[in-house]
Amino acid sequence: MLKLMNRQDEQLIRSYEPSQSTVCGDLQMKYMNRYLNKAEVKKALHIDSRSPRWIPCGLIQYGMEFSSMKSQVKRMVDGGLKVFIFHGDFDMLCNFLGGQWFTDDLGFRITKSTHPWTTPRGETAGFVKYYEKGLVFTTVFGAGHMVPQDKGEAALKIVNTLISNSTVFE
């Protein structure tokens, strides 16, 4: 079995201090860039060796392909997929109010209105709202655009809830 991270990689990534963070281009991204471009990591992640180097935020000029993702998200929910839409409440790129309006506008019936949710340690982590067919909208207190980077424990709970086939997220 391939070990993806050696002690030096781990120390580099763990040495990150949140105060050094910006959306794209912070100190942690420097280390992630180095790590994600290692040949053995790319191989373990099944990334074609001919693929371009990974760089933070892609540095790509994006064009608008869809004016809205509404139909795609509706199709996923209607197709039986659990969909969690989450936003950091400090996100200046994709603000949580826009996310809330988008989710409400999908047209699914609200099954449980907005209420607080907590981390495994019992700390209030944000607000959550449930809709029919497994659609969930949540905010993450104190997180910006990179929720897992800013609030790892809360992000882990979101991921664990999603992959555990649970619809309860409290």
Helices and strands as residue ranges (DSSP letters): H 7-14, G 18-20, H 27-36, H 39-44, H 70-78, E 83-88, H 96-104, E 110-118, E 124-131, G 132-134, E 135-140, H 147-150, H 152-163
